[in-house]
Structures are given as structure tokens and as C-alpha cells.
Amino acid sequence: MKRNTRLGQILLKAGIIDENQLQKALDGFKSSGQRLGHVLVELGFSKEEDVLKAVADQLDVPYIKLSDIEIDRAVIAKIPVKFTSRYKLIPFKMANDTLTVAMLDPLDIHTLDDLRLLLGCKVTVAISSEEEITKAIRKYYGVGAETMEKMVEAAEDENDLESLEISAEKDVDEMAEDASVIKFVNQIVIEAYNDRATDIHFEPFENELRIRYRIDGVLYEITAPHTIARFQSAIVSRIKIMADLNIAEKRLPQDGRIKLNLSNQEIDLRVAIIPTLFGESMNIRILPKGKIVLGLEQLGLVDVNLARILSLIQKPHGIVLVTGPTGSGKTTTLYASLNKINSADKKIITIEDPIEYQLRGVTQIQVKPKIDLTFANGLRSILRMDPDVIMVGEMRDFETAEIAIRASLTGHLVFSTLHTNDAPGAVTRLVDMGIEPFLVSSSIEAVLAQRLVRVLCPKCKTAYTPEKNLLKEIGLNKAIEDKEAGEITLYKPRGCEECMQTGYRGRTGIYELVLLNDEIRKLILERTSTDVIKQKAIASGMMTLRQYGWTKVLAGVTSVDEILRVTEA
């Protein structure tokens, strides 16, 4: 088809739209002044990709999906980033002294003429979506590359902090107007938030500043402009100002918090800064404020464990412990439990460090060690407030653990966390901390160990039939007994645009629940080792973290490699 064929007729002939939809779009096209393709997409009559393919057909130019190709860095280097960002284009092929660029508007003759003058070579054009072009610019030039280029051109003094002093409460989208360190930092935070990152790491080395995002529990290095190392001090100072920290102190660790309004969503940033050999290293934890607390049913608990936990959290007294490493979702599980039992007839008080989510109807206390409001001191005061349920953020020391245990023995239901590798290890850890075994055995009702595993991307996960040897190796003998090996289908990651080529999107929990029965209580009183308690718990019906993980693998939720990554044999 050639240029004299109308876009609407192309889409009509291809069966993408009907006559009625075309007429409505033409009416909108006349009244709004926007292009017909834009109106069709906005009205939901057609996908953007279909419109772009039709436009490419109409103009006799190729349509290109940039996410499906790998562009040579030498080709990328042909055009400066400020040019690609301004005109929404990206070079992707160089052949026979002819450069091919992907553009949203292939009829922009002035831009193409400018490019030919700039490069001194022939330039041909292909069409691509604005989203694809923006993602490609970020991928190949780096986050905030245009801002960084302008900073290099405009200011050599990287410690000019006068331009940095603006209100940290101001909306990030508005703050990102000026080309400066402010805009660059904001771009990093916005990109991290949009990519579902939970942490941003700024790590200085001898000749570079590395930036990494933690997404679904795994760190990914992001492409950043090579000139970023020149502005390391300014970036650190900017974040210090936002977190109300001392910008002059560069020898000691500092911690702070930032509140931001990002696209009408309030988020909290927890900032931690430590001095290193090549400058100050920073970690920014992203906590969406007022985030919806998940229900217990959404945490990935299988029916049997869910029923047991629902029974546990209704008990009038005792301690329920949740264990696992930092970032394993312990707080989320505790909040889901509190949310389940939160009612007008219960007084629930928590003491935390920090308060990650706000729960309506629950009294929450923030630990402040500087004024001696510790877990232990706060817990003593809580007991005078006539609570029914208490949540202690973490049992860090003997004093906190002892008060929590005595609180449970005097008729309170206590939730808390502990850092141990598995559930049986929690009871011996308390004894090692100095708590008398008789207090541990009489107060602990259950221990829940947990880990977070990445969920396979539903759009690109790939099915395969595992070999019998693999099933035996990973301990799925029961699966072999239940079915022939050839009948079992497992899934593995592949990677697509939806999951940023990782093969995973989101996380779910795997659990190990120990219910303290008379036999296990007797072993605690005898100061038995963790291994013996674990064997007794397994004999009593406990499913280990790895066994629980295999149920997720067989259900097609996650992969074998992911379970091997987060659990021990």
C-alpha cells in the first residue's frame, strides 16, 4: 500500500476496526485535531502496534519492535543522547554508509535533514512506538543520560549545592523539571519505583559509581552514563539534604528518611549511608506509604498451613514467632495476621523499627533508641495499656525476649520475629539468648519460618518435561510415585518485555510451620539440639522450606532453580 491509501481504510480492510468504530474515530479526529491513529488507540478500538503497522504500510516504511533486537553500541554512539531524547528517535542499524533510525513520526523531514547534516551520511527511517523508543534510550544510553550530558556541559563544579536546596516534600514529577543533580536523582527514584524495585544501591568504586536496583529480591545493575562518577559527591549531598542529614559529615554512617509524593502516591524512602574506601555508599529502601496489606490467603500459604495459622492467631495467649532473613516478608505476614484479627473488641499495640505500613485501628509505636525508647522499655509501657494482642518488631536481646514471654504467660497473644535459618532453630536460639527452657516451652505456640521466591512470568514461562533423574535429585519421589515422569510438566523462565527479560514477575512465600506439641516441648526442656527438634517436627507433619517449595514448582508457580537458590538441602 502507498501513501495515498487512507489509514482508516487500511485498518478496515485488515479487520482491525469496523465501519462504526471508524466513523466515531473520524468524528473525534475532527473535533480534537489529534491524529486518527491516536484517537483510535485512545478510544480502545485498536492496539497501538496495529495502528503503527498500518501507518508503516501506508507510508511504505518498515515497522520495528526495538525490544526484539540488540543494537550495536557503535551504532548508538552515532547520535548524542540529547538529540534522541528531544526528537524521540534511536539509531538501530548501520549498513553501506546508511544509518537507519526508529522514529514515532517518519514524516518529520526537518529532523531527518538535521541528522543527515550532523552525521554526514544517508539516513533512512523506520517506525516504532514512543514507549519502545523511550525504553531503548534508557537501556542503551542509561537512566538520566540526557540530564547527565547537560550537567557535564553546564557545570564543572560538582559540589555546587546551592541549586540543590529545594523542599523534599515537593512532588517528584514537578521537581524533575530542571536539568541538574535534582532531576537526575528524581529520575533514578522514579525509574526504580516504576520497575517495582524495593532498594536502590549507589556503590562508589575507583573510577565509577555503580547503581543497582533490587527487584523481586535480586539485584540488577542499571545502565548509567559513564560520566556519573564525576557527580558522586553532588548526588550523595542531594540525598542527604532530602533526608535532612548532615552534608558535611562524610566519616560516619548516617540514617534518614524522605517523604515523597510520586504521581499522587506517597512513598517513604529509608536512606542509609556508610563511608567506604572510594566515597560514601548509599542504600535507599522504597516503602509505599499506606500500601494495601495483603490478606493471609494471598501470601502463598497452602490450605493446611493456612488453616493452622488462622487457628493460631485466634488463641487468647502465647507467642507466635516468624523467622527468616531480612527481606523475607516477615513483617508482611505479621501485618496480614493482625489485619485478620483486628476488630473493635481487641486492643492491638505494636512496637516496631521502623513502622512500614499503617494499620487502621492498631496502635503503632516507633522505636527511638536516642531517647531510650527501646523494644524492651516500650514493651514494659505497652503492658500497662491493657492490650489483648502485642506485636514486637524483633526479639533482638534477652531483655526484650524475656518481657515478651512473660507478657504471653500473663494472658496476652504476642507476635514477633527472630532471625534464624529455620523454624526449629528459633526455640534453641531463645535458650541460647539466656531464656530458661521452661519459659520457652510454656510460652511458644508456633514458629513460622519463611522465604520469598520469585514467581514465573505468566506471559513467557516455558513448559518442559523433567527427566526422572532430576525429579529424584530434587527429592520429588512422591511426584514420581503419583505420576509417570513423562506426565509431569514443570516450567522454567524465558524472559520477555513484560518481566524485563528476567523470566520472573512478583514473589510468593514458602513456609515451614512448627506447632509445639508435648514431645517438642519436652525436647526443649531437655535442651536438645536443633537437629533433633527438627527431626521430631518433621515426624509430626512439618513440611520443610524446600519441600514446600517443590509444591510451588509442581503447581507451575516457580522454577526448580529458584527453590534451590533460596533454600538449603
DRENKEVEX-57342 format. One record per residue (C-alpha): y, z, x; residue in three letters. Coordinates in steps of 0.2 Angstrom, whole numbers, padded with zeros to 4 digits, always signed. Each point is the difference from the previous one (the first is absolute). Example, Ala and Ser with C-alpha at 12.3 -4.5 7.8 and 13.67 -1.06 7.14 Angstrom:
! residues 2
-0022+0039+0062ala;+0017-0003+0006ser;
//
This chain:
! residues 569
+0000+0000+0000met;+0018-0004+0006lys;+0017+0008-0002arg;+0004-0009-0016asn;-0014+0009-0009thr;+0006+0016-0009arg;-0007+0017+0004leu;-0003+0004-0018gly;-0011-0016-0002gln;-0010+0004+0016ile;-0004+0018-0007leu;-0004-0007-0017leu;-0011-0014+0006lys;-0010+0013+0011ala;-0002+0011-0015gly;+0009+0015+0008ile;+0012+0001-0015ile;+0001-0007-0018asp;+0014-0009-0009glu;+0006+0016-0009asn;+0001+0009+0017gln;+0009-0015+0008leu;+0013+0000-0014gln;+0004+0019+0001lys;+0002-0002+0019ala;+0011-0015-0002leu;+0011+0010-0012asp;+0001+0015+0012gly;+0003-0013+0014phe;+0015-0006-0009lys;+0008+0017-0004ser;-0003+0009+0016ser;+0003-0014+0012gly;-0015+0005+0011gln;-0013-0012+0006arg;-0014-0005-0013leu;-0014+0007+0012gly;+0009+0017+0001his;+0002+0001-0019val;-0019-0005-0003leu;-0006+0014+0012val;+0013+0013-0007glu;-0007-0004-0018leu;-0018+0002+0006gly;-0005-0017-0005phe;-0005-0005+0018ser;-0005+0007+0016lys;+0013-0002+0015glu;-0014-0009+0010glu;-0003-0013-0014asp;+0019-0003-0001val;+0001-0002+0019leu;-0015-0012+0001lys;+0008-0010-0014ala;+0017-0001+0009val;-0009-0005+0016ala;-0008-0014-0010asp;+0016-0005-0008gln;+0009-0001+0017leu;-0015-0007+0009asp;+0000+0014+0013val;-0015+0012+0005pro;-0002+0017-0008tyr;-0005+0013+0013ile;-0007+0018-0002lys;+0006+0009+0015leu;-0012+0015-0001ser;-0015-0012+0002asp;+0006-0007+0017ile;+0003+0008+0017glu;+0016-0006+0008ile;+0002-0003+0019asp;+0013+0012+0007arg;+0007-0015+0010ala;+0004-0008-0016val;+0008+0016-0007ile;+0011+0001+0016ala;+0008-0017-0005lys;+0012+0008-0013ile;+0010+0016+0001pro;-0004+0014-0012val;+0017+0000-0007lys;-0001-0018-0005phe;-0017+0002-0009thr;+0006+0016-0009ser;+0016-0008-0006arg;-0007-0017-0006tyr;-0018+0007-0005lys;-0010-0012+0010leu;-0013+0002+0014ile;-0007-0013+0013pro;-0019-0001-0001phe;-0005-0016+0010lys;+0006-0011+0015met;-0008-0017+0003ala;+0007-0016+0008asn;+0017+0007+0003asp;+0001+0004-0019thr;+0002+0018-0007leu;-0006+0004-0017thr;+0008+0014-0010val;-0004+0009-0016ala;+0014+0002-0012met;+0003+0005-0018leu;+0012-0014-0003asp;-0005-0016+0009pro;+0016-0009-0007leu;+0011+0011+0011asp;+0006-0015+0011ile;+0014+0010+0008his;-0012+0013+0007thr;-0012-0014+0006leu;+0014-0009+0009asp;+0006+0016+0008asp;-0018+0003+0007leu;-0001-0017+0007arg;+0016+0002+0009leu;-0005+0018+0006leu;-0017-0006+0007leu;+0003-0018+0004gly;-0016-0006-0007cys;-0007-0007-0017lys;-0002+0012-0014val;-0012-0002-0015thr;-0001+0012-0015val;-0014+0008-0010ala;+0002+0011-0015ile;-0005+0018-0002ser;+0004+0016-0010ser;+0014+0012+0004glu;-0012+0014+0001glu;-0011-0009+0012glu;+0014-0005+0011ile;+0007+0018+0001thr;-0017+0007+0004lys;-0002-0013+0014ala;+0017+0004+0007ile;-0005+0019+0001arg;-0017-0004+0007lys;+0006-0011+0014tyr;+0017+0006+0004tyr;-0002+0018-0004gly;+0007+0013-0013val;+0019+0000+0001gly;+0000-0014+0013ala;+0016-0008-0007glu;+0009+0017+0000thr;-0006+0003+0018met;+0006-0017+0006glu;+0018+0004-0007lys;+0000+0017+0008met;-0004-0008+0017val;+0014-0012-0002glu;+0013+0012-0008ala;-0002+0016+0010ala;-0007+0005+0017glu;+0004+0018-0002asp;-0016+0007-0007glu;+0006+0017-0002asn;+0015-0004-0011asp;-0004+0013-0013leu;+0017-0001-0010glu;-0007-0014-0010ser;-0015+0010-0005leu;+0008+0014-0009glu;-0003-0004-0018ile;-0008+0011-0014ser;-0019+0001+0000ala;+0000+0002-0019glu;+0007-0018-0002lys;-0011-0013-0008asp;-0010-0009+0014val;+0003-0017-0008asp;+0019+0003+0001glu;-0001+0007+0017met;-0009-0016+0007ala;+0016-0010-0002glu;+0007+0001+0018asp;-0009-0008+0015ala;-0002+0016+0011ser;-0012+0013+0005val;+0002+0007-0018ile;-0006-0016-0008lys;-0015-0001+0013phe;-0006+0017-0004val;+0001-0003-0019asn;-0009-0016+0002gln;-0014+0009+0009ile;-0001+0013-0014val;+0000-0012-0014ile;-0013-0011+0008glu;-0011+0015+0003ala;+0002+0006-0018tyr;-0004-0017-0007asn;-0015-0002+0011asp;-0007+0017-0007arg;+0002+0009+0017ala;-0001+0019+0000thr;+0007+0001+0018asp;+0011-0009+0012ile;-0002+0003+0019his;+0013-0004+0012phe;-0008+0001+0018glu;+0010-0003+0016pro;-0008-0007+0015phe;+0007-0006+0017glu;+0007-0017-0006asn;-0003+0000-0019glu;+0001+0010-0016leu;-0015-0002-0010arg;+0000+0002-0019ile;-0015+0003-0010arg;-0004+0003-0019tyr;-0014+0010-0006arg;-0007-0009-0015ile;-0016+0007-0010asp;-0002+0012+0015gly;-0001-0013+0014val;+0014-0004+0012leu;+0007-0018+0001tyr;+0012-0006+0013glu;+0015-0010-0008ile;+0008-0015+0008thr;+0017+0006+0007ala;+0013-0009+0010pro;-0002+0002+0018his;+0018+0005+0002thr;-0003+0016-0010ile;-0003+0011+0015ala;+0019-0002+0004arg;+0004+0009-0016phe;-0013+0014+0002gln;+0013+0014+0002ser;+0011-0007-0014ala;-0015-0001-0012ile;-0005+0018+0004val;+0018+0006-0002ser;+0002-0009-0017arg;-0016+0009-0007ile;+0006+0017+0007lys;+0016-0002-0009ile;-0009-0004-0016met;-0011+0015+0002ala;+0014+0011+0004asp;-0007+0004+0018leu;+0009+0003+0016asn;+0003-0017+0008ile;+0005+0008+0017ala;-0017+0009+0002glu;-0012-0012+0008lys;-0011+0013+0010arg;-0008+0010-0015leu;-0011-0006-0015pro;+0010+0000-0017gln;-0005-0001-0018asp;+0010-0006-0015gly;+0000-0008-0017arg;+0009-0015-0008ile;+0003-0003-0018lys;+0002-0018-0005leu;+0002-0010-0015asn;-0010-0016+0002leu;+0001-0013-0015ser;+0002+0015-0013asn;-0015+0009+0008gln;+0004+0016+0009glu;-0010+0003+0016ile;+0000+0014+0013asp;-0002-0004+0018leu;-0007+0013+0012arg;+0006-0003+0017val;-0008+0007+0016ala;+0007-0003+0017ile;-0008+0004+0017ile;+0007-0003+0018pro;-0012-0012+0010thr;+0000-0007+0018leu;+0010-0016-0006phe;+0011+0008-0014gly;-0002+0008-0017glu;-0015-0005-0010ser;+0002+0001-0019met;-0011+0001-0015asn;+0007-0002-0018ile;-0012+0005-0014arg;+0004-0008-0017ile;-0002+0010-0015leu;+0005-0007-0017pro;+0009+0014-0010lys;-0007+0004-0017gly;-0015-0011+0004lys;-0012+0000-0015ile;-0014+0012+0004val;-0017-0007-0002leu;-0013+0007-0012gly;-0016+0007+0007leu;-0009-0015-0009glu;+0010-0012+0011gln;-0004+0007+0017leu;-0017-0008+0002gly;-0011+0015-0005leu;-0018-0005-0006val;-0004+0007-0017asp;-0011+0015+0007val;+0013+0006+0012asn;+0014-0003-0013leu;-0009+0011-0013ala;-0002+0014+0013arg;+0018+0000+0006ile;+0006+0000-0018leu;-0011+0016-0003ser;+0006+0008+0016leu;+0019-0002-0003ile;-0002+0009-0017gln;-0007+0016+0008lys;+0010+0016-0002pro;+0000+0005+0018his;-0007-0005+0017gly;+0005-0012+0014ile;-0002-0019+0000val;+0002-0008+0017leu;+0004-0018+0004val;-0003-0005+0018thr;+0003-0015+0011gly;+0011-0007+0013pro;+0019-0004-0002thr;+0003-0014-0012gly;-0017+0001-0009ser;+0007+0003-0017gly;-0002+0019-0001lys;+0017+0003-0008thr;-0003-0014-0013thr;-0017+0008-0005thr;+0008+0017-0002leu;+0015-0007-0010tyr;-0012-0010-0011ala;-0010+0017-0003ser;+0016+0010-0004leu;+0006-0014-0012asn;-0016+0001-0009lys;+0001+0018-0004ile;+0019+0001-0001asn;+0004+0007-0018ser;+0012+0012-0008ala;-0012+0015+0000asp;-0002-0001+0020lys;+0012+0006+0013lys;-0003-0012+0015ile;+0010+0003+0017ile;-0002-0010+0016thr;+0006+0003+0017ile;+0000-0015+0011glu;+0007-0008+0016asp;+0006-0012-0005pro;+0001-0003-0019ile;-0006-0018-0002glu;+0000-0002-0018tyr;+0009+0009-0014gln;-0010+0007-0014leu;+0008+0003-0017arg;-0004+0018-0006gly;-0006+0006+0017val;+0010+0012+0011thr;+0001-0008+0017gln;+0006+0010+0016ile;+0004-0009+0017gln;-0005+0009+0016val;+0015+0004+0011lys;-0006+0008+0016pro;+0018+0001+0007lys;+0004+0014-0013ile;-0017+0007+0001asp;-0006-0007-0016leu;-0018-0004+0006thr;-0016-0003-0010phe;-0005+0018+0002ala;+0017+0008-0005asn;+0002-0013-0014gly;-0017+0004-0006leu;+0003+0019-0001arg;+0016-0004-0011ser;-0010-0012-0011ile;-0013+0014-0004leu;+0015+0010-0008arg;+0004-0014-0011met;-0015+0002-0012asp;-0008-0017+0004pro;-0016-0007-0007asp;-0003-0014+0012val;+0007+0000+0018ile;+0000-0015+0012met;+0002+0003+0019val;+0004-0015+0009gly;-0010+0004+0015glu;-0010+0015+0007met;+0007-0001+0017arg;-0003+0018+0006asp;-0010+0016-0003phe;+0014+0009-0009glu;+0002-0015-0013thr;-0018-0001-0002ala;-0003+0018-0003glu;+0014+0002-0013ile;-0007-0016-0009ala;-0017+0007-0001ile;+0006+0017-0006arg;+0010-0009-0013ala;-0016-0009-0006ser;-0009+0017-0001leu;+0013+0008-0011thr;-0001-0014-0014gly;+0009-0015+0006his;-0006-0018+0002leu;+0005-0006+0017val;+0001-0018+0007phe;+0003-0003+0018ser;-0004-0012+0015thr;-0008+0002+0017leu;-0002-0012+0014his;-0019-0002+0003thr;-0011-0015+0003asn;-0012+0004-0015asp;-0002+0012-0015ala;-0013+0012+0007pro;+0011+0002+0016gly;+0014+0008-0011ala;-0009+0016-0003val;-0004+0003+0018thr;+0017-0004+0005arg;+0007+0014-0011leu;-0012+0012+0009val;+0005-0006+0017asp;+0018+0003-0005met;-0004+0019-0002gly;-0004+0001-0019ile;-0015+0011-0004glu;-0015-0010-0006pro;-0002+0011-0015phe;+0018-0005-0006leu;-0004-0018+0003val;-0016+0000-0009ser;+0007+0009-0015ser;+0016-0010-0002ser;-0004-0018+0004ile;-0006-0010-0015glu;-0001-0017+0007ala;+0006-0011+0015val;+0004-0018-0002leu;+0001-0011+0016ala;+0008-0017-0002gln;+0005-0016+0009arg;+0009-0016-0006leu;-0008-0017+0002val;+0009-0016-0002arg;-0005-0010-0016val;-0005-0018+0002leu;+0013-0013-0006cys;-0006-0006-0017pro;+0007-0017+0003lys;-0009-0004+0016cys;-0015+0011+0003lys;-0015-0010+0005thr;-0018+0004-0007ala;-0015-0001+0012tyr;-0018+0005+0000thr;-0004+0014+0013pro;-0015-0001+0011glu;-0013+0013-0003lys;+0002+0007+0017asn;+0019+0003-0003leu;-0004+0010-0016leu;-0013+0011+0009lys;+0013+0002+0015glu;+0014+0006-0012ile;-0012+0012-0009gly;-0002-0010-0017leu;-0018+0003-0001asn;+0001+0004-0018lys;+0009-0016-0004ala;-0015-0009+0008ile;-0012+0010-0011glu;+0010-0004-0016asp;+0002-0019+0004lys;-0006-0013+0011glu;+0011-0002+0015ala;+0004-0018-0005gly;+0006+0006-0017glu;+0014+0012+0007ile;+0017-0008+0002thr;+0013+0008+0011leu;+0018-0005+0004tyr;+0010-0002+0015lys;+0019-0003+0003pro;+0007-0018+0003arg;+0019+0001-0001gly;+0013-0009-0011cys;+0018+0000-0003glu;-0002+0013-0013glu;-0007+0013+0012cys;+0011-0006+0015met;-0016-0007+0008gln;-0008+0017+0002thr;-0014-0002-0013gly;+0005+0017-0008tyr;+0012+0005-0013arg;+0002+0019-0005gly;-0011+0015+0004arg;-0013+0011-0010thr;-0008+0016+0004gly;-0017+0005+0006ile;-0005+0018-0002tyr;-0012+0014+0006glu;-0001+0015-0013leu;-0008+0016+0005val;-0003+0012-0015leu;-0003+0018+0007leu;-0017+0006-0007asn;-0009+0016+0004asp;-0009-0007+0014glu;+0015-0007+0009ile;+0010+0016-0003arg;-0015+0010+0008lys;+0001-0012+0015leu;+0019+0003+0002ile;-0003+0019+0000leu;-0013-0002+0014glu;+0013-0010+0010arg;-0011-0015+0000thr;+0006-0016+0009ser;+0008-0015-0009thr;-0015-0011+0003asp;-0012+0012-0009val;+0012+0002-0015ile;+0002-0019+0000lys;-0019-0003-0001gln;-0001+0013-0014lys;+0014-0008-0010ala;-0008-0017+0002ile;-0016+0007-0007ala;+0010+0007-0014ser;+0006-0017-0005gly;+0015-0003+0011met;+0004-0018+0004met;+0007-0002+0017thr;+0016-0010+0003leu;-0010-0015+0007arg;-0012+0000-0014gln;+0014+0000-0013tyr;+0008-0014+0010gly;-0016-0011-0002trp;+0001+0002-0019thr;+0018-0008+0002lys;-0008-0014+0011val;-0014-0004-0013leu;+0013+0000-0014ala;+0010-0013+0010gly;+0015+0011+0002val;+0001+0000+0019thr;-0009-0006+0015ser;-0014+0007+0011val;+0012-0001+0015asp;+0013+0010-0009glu;-0012+0014-0004ile;-0006+0000+0018leu;+0018+0001+0006arg;+0004+0016-0010val;-0016+0010+0000thr;-0012+0008+0012glu;-0018-0004+0001ala;
//
